[in-house]
């Protein structure tokens, strides 16, 4: 199901707050098409006026009207609120007041109508009464403003981004890219998110309150194109035999040099990286109800014994048999 993303534009909006996340969505769709899959996202730019003047002086025109959004199990909408220039948000203009009235009509529900606040966009959400009793963060210059605007909001400090049910918020500017990459990972899978991050030449980051990083995202905080090529291939087809020479051929280097590159840029070895990916696939198969033999085969392990041995060597608690219960 396509997710409809609405970027709400007001005069003075910070261009990077919406251009960065929008590029993440565009590249995610391209990655999905490469896999023969439909686009995951559709987006538009909406607001109370047909045009707005941005933080860098450029004018955006042909802005669509604020849409009427009704929660539905058959549709998912993300409303993206953005920061503005200045140390405090100016929400007393007629345009800002129109946005606040519109926001007050929204019924937020996970998987249906969700809110994404980039930078000081959280101040807009707070003024609209959407952050009462919720966790949220914002740019460090606006943290006190957020507390003043909505005292019932649990303001998170020193966070890349936060989530609380249907409400997501990021610390500011480039962290909007981090947040959107995280959301792409949830929708399209971590391999697609890692491919988008590589295309944007940014590192995959996560908020300190996020769950443990997926093995598909681990060891990807580098900018070495050849290593990303190897990692992408392994993630796409962990069942393959993957001898070191095959990996090295993908990187256009020797097996010995590939080992050095992995050590320098990822902190692990090619074999350990492959084992971590296979173990993640096996664990997902077990949790989906497959038995140990089936999970081992789906993940590319040669036998049940090999899966069990890897499970213990990589520090997993319990046994593979217990994981699927």
KOLNU-813867 format. One record per atom (N, C-alpha, C): residue in three letters; x, y, z. Coordinates in steps of 0.1 Angstrom, whole numbers, plus 5000, padded with zeros to 4 digits. Layout:
ALAXYZ...
//
This chain:
UNK500849885000UNK500050005000UNK500950125000UNK500750214990UNK501550334989UNK501250435001UNK502350485007UNK502150585018UNK502250725012UNK501250805015UNK501050935010UNK501751035020UNK502751105016UNK503451195024UNK503151345021UNK502751425030UNK502351555028UNK503251655035UNK504151725028UNK505051825033UNK504251955034UNK504152005046UNK503352135049UNK504352245048UNK504152335038UNK505052445036UNK504452575041UNK505152655049UNK504852785053UNK506052885049UNK505753015048UNK506753105045UNK507953095056UNK509153095050UNK510353085059UNK510752945062UNK510052845056UNK510452705059UNK511852675055UNK512552595063UNK513952555060UNK513952455049UNK514552485038UNK514552395026UNK515052255029UNK516152245036UNK516752115039UNK515752035047UNK514952095055UNK513952015063UNK513051935055UNK512651985042UNK511851905034UNK512551845022UNK513551915017UNK514251855005UNK514951735008UNK515651725019UNK516351605023UNK515451485025UNK514451495033UNK513551375035UNK512851345021UNK512551445013UNK511851405000UNK512851334991UNK514051364991UNK515051294983UNK515151144988UNK515151125001UNK515150995007UNK513950915001UNK512750965001UNK511650894995UNK511750864980UNK512350964973UNK512550944958UNK513450834956UNK514550824963UNK515550724961UNK515050584966UNK514250584976UNK513650464981UNK512750404970UNK511950484963UNK511150434952UNK511950384941UNK513050444938UNK513950394927UNK514550264931UNK514950244944UNK515450114949UNK514350004948UNK513150044951UNK512049944950UNK511849904935UNK511850004926UNK511649964912UNK512749874907UNK514049894912UNK515149804908UNK514849664912UNK514049644922UNK513749514927UNK512449464921UNK511849534911UNK510649494905UNK509349514913UNK509549604923UNK508449634933UNK507749764930UNK506549784934UNK505949914932UNK506450024941UNK506250154937UNK506750264946UNK506050244960UNK506850274970UNK506350274984UNK505750404988UNK506150514981UNK505750644986UNK505250734975UNK504250824978UNK503850934969UNK503851054978UNK504251164973UNK504351284982UNK503851414974UNK503451504982UNK503051634977UNK503451744986UNK503351864982UNK503651984990UNK502352064992UNK501952075004UNK500652135007UNK500852255016UNK499852335016UNK499852455025UNK498652545023UNK498552645031UNK497352735031UNK497452835019UNK498652845013UNK498752935001UNK499452854989UNK499152904977UNK499652844965UNK501152854964UNK501852944971UNK503252964970UNK503753004984UNK505052984986UNK505653024998UNK507153064996UNK507653155004UNK509053195003UNK509853115013UNK510953055008UNK511652965017UNK512853035024UNK513552955032UNK514653015040UNK515753065032UNK515953015020UNK517153065012UNK516653165001UNK515453205001UNK514953314992UNK514253254980UNK514353124977UNK513653074966UNK512153064969UNK511353074959UNK509853064961UNK509352934955UNK508552864963UNK507952744958UNK506552774954UNK506152734942UNK504852764937UNK504052634935UNK502852644931UNK501952534928UNK501752444940UNK501752504952UNK501552424964UNK500052384965UNK499752254968UNK498452204968UNK497752254981UNK496452254981UNK495652294993UNK495852195004UNK495652225016UNK495652135027UNK494652025026UNK494951905025UNK494051795022UNK493151755034UNK492051705031UNK491151645041UNK491551505043UNK492051475055UNK492551345059UNK491651275069UNK491151155065UNK490351075073UNK490950945076UNK491250905088UNK491850775091UNK491150655084UNK491850575077UNK491250455070UNK492250345070UNK491750225072UNK492650105072UNK493150085058UNK492650145048UNK493050125034UNK494050235029UNK494450325038UNK495350435034UNK496250475045UNK497450515042UNK498350565052UNK498850705047UNK498750805056UNK499150945053UNK500150985064UNK501251045059UNK502251105069UNK502151255066UNK501951335077UNK501951475076UNK503351525082UNK504051595073UNK505451635077UNK505451785080UNK505751825093UNK505851965097UNK507252005098UNK507552135094UNK508952175092UNK509252305100UNK510552325102UNK511052435109UNK511052565101UNK511252675107UNK511352805100UNK512652875104UNK513052975096UNK514153055100UNK513853135113UNK514953165121UNK514753235133UNK514853145146UNK515053205157UNK515153135169UNK513853095176UNK512753155171UNK511453115176UNK510453105164UNK509553015165UNK508553005154UNK507553115153UNK507253165141UNK506253265140UNK504953195135UNK504053175145UNK502853105142UNK501553195144UNK501853325143UNK500653425145UNK500153475131UNK500853435120UNK500353485107UNK499053415103UNK498253475094UNK497053405090UNK497353265084UNK498453255076UNK498753125070UNK499053015081UNK499853055091UNK500152965102UNK498952925110UNK498053025112UNK496852995119UNK495952895112UNK495952905098UNK495152815090UNK495652675092UNK497052655092UNK497652525094UNK497252475107UNK497352555118UNK496952505131UNK495552455132UNK494652535125UNK493252495125UNK493052355118UNK493752345107UNK493752215099UNK494252105108UNK495352125114UNK495952015122UNK495051975134UNK494352065139UNK493452035150UNK492251945146UNK492051925133UNK491051845128UNK491551695126UNK492851675126UNK493351545123UNK493151445135UNK492951325131UNK492851215141UNK494051125138UNK495051135147UNK496251055145UNK496150915149UNK496450815140UNK496450675143UNK497650605136UNK498250515143UNK499450445138UNK498950375125UNK499750385115UNK499550305102UNK498450375094UNK497850485099UNK496750545091UNK497150695089UNK496950775099UNK497450915098UNK498450945108UNK499750975104UNK500850985113UNK501451125111UNK502151165121UNK502751295121UNK504351285122UNK504951365113UNK506451365113UNK506951505114UNK507551535125UNK508051675128UNK509551685126UNK509951765117UNK511351785114UNK511751925120UNK512851915128UNK513352045135UNK512252105143UNK512052235141UNK511052305149UNK509652285144UNK509452195135UNK508052155132UNK507352105144UNK508052055154UNK507452005166UNK506652125173UNK507152245172UNK506452355178UNK505052375172UNK504952355159UNK503652365152UNK502752265158UNK503252135159UNK502452025164UNK501952055178UNK502852115186UNK502552145200UNK501452245201UNK501552355193UNK500552455193UNK499152405188UNK499252295180UNK497952245175UNK497352135185UNK498052115197UNK497552025207UNK497851875204UNK498851855195UNK499051715191UNK500151645199UNK500851715208UNK501951655215UNK501651645230UNK500551665234UNK500151655248UNK500351505253UNK501151485263UNK501351345268UNK502251265260UNK502951325250UNK503751245241UNK505251275242UNK506051185238UNK507551215237UNK507751285224UNK508651385224UNK509051455212UNK510351525214UNK511051565203UNK512251635204UNK512251745193UNK513151835193UNK513251935184UNK514751995183UNK514952085175UNK516252145174UNK516652205188UNK517952195192UNK518352235205UNK517952385208UNK517952465198UNK517552605201UNK516052625204UNK515252525201UNK513852535203UNK513352445215UNK514252375222UNK513752285233UNK512952355243UNK513452475248UNK512652545258UNK511352595252UNK511352645240UNK510152685233UNK509152575233UNK509552455230UNK508652335230UNK508052315244UNK508852325254UNK508352305268UNK507352405271UNK507652535267UNK506652645270UNK505352625262UNK505452585250UNK504252565242UNK503352455246UNK503952345250UNK503152235255UNK503852165267UNK503452215279UNK504152165291UNK503852015293UNK502851965287UNK502551825289UNK503251735280UNK504051795271UNK504951715262UNK506151665269UNK506551545268UNK507851495274UNK508951525264UNK509651625266UNK510651675257UNK511951595259UNK512351535248UNK513651455248UNK514751545244UNK515851535252UNK517051625249UNK518151535243UNK518951585234UNK520051515229UNK519651385222UNK518651395214UNK518151275207UNK518251305192UNK518551215184UNK518551225169UNK517051235165UNK516251145170UNK514851145167UNK514151065178UNK512751085179UNK511951005188UNK510750955181UNK510150855187UNK508850815182UNK507850785194UNK506650815192UNK505650785202UNK504350765195UNK504050635193UNK502850605185UNK502850655171UNK501850735167UNK501850795154UNK502550925152UNK503350965163UNK504051095162UNK505551065162UNK506251125152UNK507751115151UNK508251255151UNK509451275157UNK510051405156UNK511551385156UNK512251485150UNK513751485148UNK514351615154UNK515651605157UNK516251715163UNK516451835155UNK516551825142UNK516651945134UNK517451925121UNK517051985111UNK517751995098UNK518151855093UNK519451825093UNK519851695087UNK519351575094UNK518851585107UNK518351465113UNK516951435107UNK516351525099UNK515151485092UNK515451375082UNK516651375076UNK517151265067UNK517251135075UNK517851145087UNK518051025096UNK516650965099UNK515751055102UNK514451005106UNK513750935094UNK513850995082UNK513150945071UNK513850815066UNK515150805068UNK515850675065UNK515350565074UNK515150605087UNK514650505096UNK513250455092UNK512450545088UNK511050515084UNK511050435071UNK511950465062UNK512150385049UNK512550245053UNK513450225063UNK513850095067UNK512650015072UNK511750085080UNK510650015085UNK509649965074UNK509550045064UNK508550025053UNK509149935042UNK510349965038UNK510949895026UNK512049795030UNK512449795042UNK513449705047UNK514849775048UNK515649715056UNK516949785059UNK517949785047UNK517849695038UNK518749695027UNK518449815018UNK517149845015UNK516749955007UNK517250085014UNK517050095028UNK517450215035UNK518950235034UNK519750125035UNK521150135034UNK521550175020UNK520850135009UNK521150174996UNK520850324994UNK519750375000UNK519450514999UNK520550595006UNK520950555018UNK521950625025UNK523250635017UNK523650525011UNK524850525003UNK524750624991UNK523550624985UNK523350714973UNK523450864978UNK522950894990UNK523051024995UNK524351065002UNK525250965003UNK526550975009UNK526451025023UNK525450965031UNK525350985045UNK525450855052UNK525750865065UNK525850745073UNK524450705079UNK524250575081UNK523050535087UNK523150565102UNK522250645108UNK522350665122UNK520950625128UNK520950615141UNK519750585148UNK519650665161UNK518450685166UNK518350755179UNK518750675190UNK519250735201UNK519650655213UNK518550575219UNK517350605216UNK516250525222UNK515650425213UNK516250405201UNK515750305192UNK516150165196UNK515450065190UNK515749935193UNK517149905188UNK517749785192UNK519049745187UNK519049745172UNK520149795166UNK520249815152UNK520249675145UNK519449675134UNK519349555126UNK520749515121UNK521049385120UNK522249345114UNK522349395099UNK521249415093UNK521249465079UNK521749605078UNK521749675089UNK522249815090UNK523549825097UNK523949725105UNK525249735111UNK526349725102UNK527449795105UNK528649795097UNK528449865084UNK527549965084UNK527250035071UNK527650185073UNK528150225084UNK528550365086UNK529850395080UNK529950375067UNK531250405060UNK530750455046UNK531750505038UNK531450555025UNK532250485014UNK532650365017UNK533450285007UNK532450214997UNK532450264985UNK531450214975UNK531650064973UNK532850014972UNK533049874969UNK532549784980UNK532749824992UNK532249745003UNK530749745004UNK530149865001UNK528649865001UNK528149774990UNK528849764979UNK528449674968UNK528449524973UNK529449484980UNK529549354985UNK528449334995UNK528249425004UNK527249415015UNK525849405009UNK525549494999UNK524249484992UNK523949354986UNK525049294980UNK524849164973UNK524549054983UNK525349054994UNK525148955005UNK523748965011UNK523249085013UNK521949105019UNK520849065010UNK521049084997UNK520049044987UNK519948884986UNK521048814988UNK521048674985UNK521948604996UNK521548605008UNK522348535018UNK522448385017UNK521548325009UNK521648175007UNK522748134998UNK523348224990UNK524448194981UNK525648144989UNK526548074982UNK527648014989UNK528648124994UNK528848234987UNK529648344991UNK531048304995UNK531848244986UNK533248224989UNK533948364989UNK535048374997UNK535748504998UNK536148554984UNK536548464975UNK536948514962UNK535848574954UNK534548524956UNK533448584950UNK533148724955UNK533248744968UNK533048874974UNK534148974969UNK535348924968UNK536449004964UNK536249054949UNK535748964941UNK535448994927UNK534449104926UNK533449104934UNK532449214934UNK533049344938UNK534049344946UNK534749464950UNK535949504941UNK536149414931UNK537349434922UNK538649454930UNK538849354939UNK540049354946UNK540449214950UNK541549194957UNK541949054960UNK541249014974UNK541148884976UNK540548844989UNK541348905001UNK542648905001UNK543448955012UNK543049105014UNK543049185003UNK542749325004UNK541349355009UNK540349265004UNK539049285009UNK538949265024UNK539649175029UNK539649155044UNK540149275051UNK541249345045UNK541749465051UNK540749575051UNK540049585039UNK539049685038UNK537949675048UNK537449545049UNK536349525059UNK536849565073UNK538049525077UNK538549555090UNK538649705092UNK539149775082UNK539349925084UNK538049995084UNK537149955076UNK535950045074UNK534649985081UNK534649865085UNK533449805092UNK533749755106UNK535049725108UNK535349665121UNK535049515123UNK534849455112UNK534549305112UNK535149245099UNK534949115098UNK535549045086UNK534449015076UNK534748985064UNK533748945054UNK532948825059UNK533648725065UNK532948605069UNK531948635081UNK532448715091UNK531548745102UNK530348825097UNK530548915088UNK529448995082UNK528448895076UNK528848805068UNK527948705062UNK527248625072UNK527948585083UNK527248505093UNK526248585101UNK526448715103UNK525548795110UNK524248815102UNK524448835089UNK523248845080UNK522448715079UNK523148605078UNK522448475077UNK521748445091UNK522348485102UNK521748455115UNK520448545116UNK520448665111UNK519348755112UNK518148695103UNK518548635092UNK517448575083UNK516948455090UNK517848375096UNK517348245103UNK516448285115UNK516848385122UNK516048425134UNK514648475130UNK514548545119UNK513248595113UNK512448475109UNK513048375103UNK512348255098UNK511848175110UNK512648165121UNK512148095133UNK510948165139UNK511048305140UNK509948375146UNK508748375137UNK508848345124UNK507748325116UNK507148185116UNK507748095124UNK507147965126UNK507847855119UNK508947875112UNK509747775106UNK510447695117UNK510747565114UNK511547485123UNK513047515120UNK513947465128UNK515347495127UNK515947455114UNK515547335109UNK516047285096UNK515647385085UNK514347425085UNK513847515075UNK514547655076UNK514747705088UNK515347835090UNK516847825085UNK517547715088UNK518947705084UNK519047705069UNK518147635062UNK518147635047UNK517747775041UNK516747835047UNK516347965042UNK517548075043UNK518348055054UNK519348155056UNK520648125050UNK520848005044UNK522047965037UNK523047895045UNK522647845057UNK523447755065UNK523447615059UNK524647555060UNK524747415055UNK523947315062UNK523647335075UNK523047235083UNK522447305096UNK521647225103UNK521147265116UNK522347295125UNK523347205125UNK524447215134UNK525247345131UNK525347385119UNK526047515115UNK525247635121UNK523947625120UNK523147735125UNK523347745140UNK523247635147UNK523347635162UNK524747685166UNK525747635159UNK527047685162UNK527247835161UNK526747885150UNK526848035147UNK526048105158UNK524848055161UNK523948115171UNK524748135184UNK525448035189UNK526248045201UNK527448135199UNK528148115188UNK529348195186UNK529148345186UNK527948385181UNK527648525179UNK526948585192UNK526848495202UNK526348545215UNK524848555216UNK524148485208UNK522648485210UNK522248405222UNK521248445229UNK520848375241UNK519948265238UNK519848165246UNK518948055244UNK519447965232UNK518547905225UNK518847815214UNK517947855202UNK518347815190UNK517447845178UNK516147775180UNK516047655186UNK514747595187UNK513747675196UNK514347735206UNK513447815215UNK513047945209UNK513848005200UNK513548135194UNK512248135186UNK511848015180UNK510648015172UNK509347985180UNK509547965193UNK508247925200UNK507448055203
//
